[in-house]
Amino acid sequence: MHKVETPQSEEEFEAYFDFRWQMLGSPWNFPKGSERDEYESVSEHRFIRDQNGEVIAVGRLHFNTPEEAQVRHIAVSNDLRSKGLGKLIVSALEAVARANGVQRIVTNSRDTSIEFFESCGYEVDGNPTVELGVLNRQQMIKRLTEMNAIMLHPAWCSELQKTWHETIPITEQMGIKLFQYSGRTLEARASLNKNVNLHGTMFAGSIFSLATLTGWGMIFLQLKQLGRDGDIVLGDADIHYHKPLTLTPRAVCNIETLSAKFAVLDKGKKCNVKLQVDILDGDTPVAEFKGIYWVLPPRKEE
């Protein structure tokens, strides 16, 4: 299970910058220190660490103007590439940009990373530039619209949102909405104002409902991805609450936590699905949900 975090302590920032230099500077013989610039103190920094606390992915966002932000320094450990970590970082940075009213994001991409940014919805814009007389870079741009906030398969996401509201009307009353789907990560959000208790925090039951629906939604979208169908039901669930939720209710499910053998549906058998949903208050983890769902194969027409 990988989580996107914001470095806080001096030690965390040192590890973050050291990884950035090792991945992006050292291979080109850039001196230590070249990985930092004058924007660091006014930028948004994100990183992912492994189970041993070692940094394995990083990225940065800074604001060029009130309408434009720039993504830079996206890097992932060589042995963990093509596992969705880079997209997790980019998605987290884009969420910050959206929250600040940014209309477009730009990045100056190396030739080797153009394909990656294209997969994140960026388009080549302009002629290549040269950095430090060595690296050719291509400017790419992504305009932030309501539809590309979802990023991947907007039609499926719209169907999921409609299914929630039509079959479980209380979800609309709770303000539960699909926020983003990247193919590997699903994020749903809820309105705190519609779920607040007398203490000014979110009802525990509302948190559980948000987590349950997010897990259900992830399975729904994975079935779409695989071209399969079935009725999804919750079999069992366990949730641990760590802190009260007081600001922005977010539920995030990553594909790495999902375990299932969907192929058994083709044999008319029900499929067991296990997954985890993390509940965050902004960027702060506040609860952890582990669910066991069942996907029931479609009934055969007689």
N, C-alpha and C positions, 0 to 999 in steps of 0.2 A: 504494500500500500504506500503510494507516494503522495506527499502533501506539499503544496506550494507554500512557502513561508516568507516572511519579511525579516531580514537580518536586523537584530536589535542591538546586541552588545558589540563592544569593540572587537572581541574575539571572533564573533560571527562575521563581522564585516571583513576582518583580515582573512578569514578562510574563504569568504566569497570573492574577494579581490585576487587572492592567490590562485584560486581555481580559474578565474577569468584570464589571468596572465598565462597560466600553464596551457590552457586550451586555445587561446586566441593570440597570444603574444609570443610566447617562447618558440613555437614551431617556425615563426618567421624571423627569429633572432632579434625581436624587439626587446629593449632593455626592461628590467623590472621597474615598474613605475609608469611605464607607457600605457598600462591598462586603465589608468585613471585620467580624468580630465576635469575641467572647471565646472561641469554640470553635476558631479556626483552628489553634492550636498542638497541639490534641489530636485533630485531624481527619485523615482520609485524603483526600489530594488527588490527582486524576488529570487529565491533559490529553493532547491530541493535537496534534501539530505537522505542518505541511506540509513539503514537500521543501526549502523555504527556511528552515525552523526557526521559522516564524511559528505562533503558537497559533491553532488553528481550532476547538477544542472543549474544554470543561472540566466538572468536576463534583466534588462533595465529599460525604463521608460522615462523620458523627460519631455517637457512641453516647450515646443517652439513658439507657439502663439496660443491664445485661448481656444482656437479652433483646431490646432494641429499638434499632434504628439509624435515622438519618434521612438521607435523600438531599436535598441542596440544591444550588442554583446550577448546574444543568445548562444549558449554553449552547453553541450551535453557530453558526458564521459564517453570516450570512444567505444567502450564495450557495452554501452546502454543505448546506443542510437537506434532509431526506428522502433522505439517502444512507446512513443507518445509523450515523452518527457518534455521535449521542446515545445510541443503544442500546448501542454499544460502551462508552461511558463508564458507563452504568448497569450493564451486565453486569459490568464490572470492579469497580465499587463493591460490587455484590451479592456477588461472589466474596470480597471482603474480609470482608463481614458474615458470610457462611457460615463462613469459616475461624475466626471468632471466636465461633461458637456462637450467633449472633443468630437469633431465631425469627421476627421480623417487621421489616419496614422501612416507615417512613412518609415521606410527603412532603407539603408544603403547596403545592399546585399552583395556578398562575394558570389562569384560565378557558381561555386559549389553549393550555395545555399538557396539559389533562386527557386529550385524545384520545391524545397521545403516551404518557403514563404508562399509560393503559388498554391500549395495544398492548404494553406491557412487563409486563402482568399485574397492575397495581395497580387497586384498586377504591375508589370514593368512599366515605368514611366520616366522617360528621359534617356539621355546618353550615359554610357559608363564614365565613371570618374576614377582618378588614381589617388590612393591614400599612401602617404609617406613615400611616394615614388615607387611603390612596390605592388600594391594590391589594386586590381581593378574592381570597382564596385558599381553596382547597378541600382539606381533608385527605384523603389517599388512603393506602391501606395494602396491603401485599403480605405474606402469610404465607409464610415460607420452608419449603417442603416438599421432599422428595426429588424429587417429580415435577416441580414447577415450576422446579427447578434447570435442567432441560432447556429450559424456557421454551416451546418451540414444537414441535408435532407429537410428543408423547411416544410415540405408538404406533410411528411410523416409527423413532424413536431406539431404542426397545426392540428392534425388528426388526433394526436395524443391529448393536446390541450382541450379540444372539443369533447373527446371521450371523457376526460376528467369532469368537465362541467356538466355534461348531459347525463352521465350515469351516476355521478356523485355530486349532487348539487351543492353540498356544503363546501366543496373546494372553492367554488366561486365566492361564497360568503367569507371564506377565510383568506381570500386574496392569493390563493396558490397559483402560481404561473410558472411555466417552463421558461427558464432564463437563457440557457445555452446548451447546445449539444454538439460535440466535436467528433462523435463517433467512438471516442474512448472515454469521454467524461460527460455526464449529464448533471446539470445544475438547475434546481428549482428554487423559487423564493416565495415567501409569504409576506403578508402585510402584518407588521407588528401591531398596528392600531386595532386591527380586527381580531386579534388573539391575545390581548393584554389582560393580565389579571389585576387584582387590587394592589399588588406590589409593584406594578409598572413593568413586569417582566412577562414573557410569553408563557402561556399555559403549557404544562408538561404534555397534556393530551394533544395540543396543537402541534407540538414539536414531533410527537410520535406519528401523528397523521401525515405531516410533511415528509418525514423520513420514509414512511411506508409507501406513500404515493411516488416518491422519487425512485425507490427501488423497483416498484411496479412499472414505472415509466421506462426505466433502463431496460427491463426485460422486454417490454413492448417494442422498443426501438431495435433491440438486438434481433428479435424475431423478424422484424421488417428487413433488417440488414441481411438475414439469412434466407429470406423468402419463405419463411414458415409461419404457421398460424397456430393459435391455441388460446384457451381461456386461462388467465393468470389469477391465481388465488394465493393469499398469504397463509402459510402453514404454521409458522412459529416465528417469534421475534424476541429479541433481547435488546434493551436500550439502557445505556448508562449516561446519567446526567452529571456533568462535571461543574458547570457554572451556569448561573442564570443568563437568559438571553434578553438583552435590553435595547438593541439597536436594529440590526439588519439580519433577519432570519434567512439563512442560506443552507440548502441541503445539496451535498455533492456526492455523486457515486462514480467511482472510477472503474473502468473495465478490468483492471488488475485484481479487483476484489471479487469479481464474479466467477463462480464455478458452476458449470452445467454441461451436460451432454445432450444438446438439443437434437442430435440425430435420432434419438430414441422415439421422437415424435413421429418420424417417418414410418415407424413400425406400429403406430397406434398406441404407444405406451406413454404414460405421463412422465414428465421430466422434472427432476428436482433441481432447484436453483438456489445457490447460496450467494449472498453478497453483503457488502457493508456500505452504509451511508453515513457520512460525516456531517454533523450539524455545526455550522459556524455562525458566530455573531460578528458580521464583517469578516475579518481575517482570523478571529479568535475561535479555536475549537471549543465547543461547549457541550457536545453530546456525541455519542457513538452508537449507531444502530446496526445490529446484525440480524438479517432476516433470512428465513427459509421459505421459499415460494414453490408452488407447483404449477407447471404448465400442463393443462389437460388437452390432449389431442382433439382436433375438431371431430364432432360427431358425424359419422357416415350417414349419408342420406339413404333412406330405405326406398 
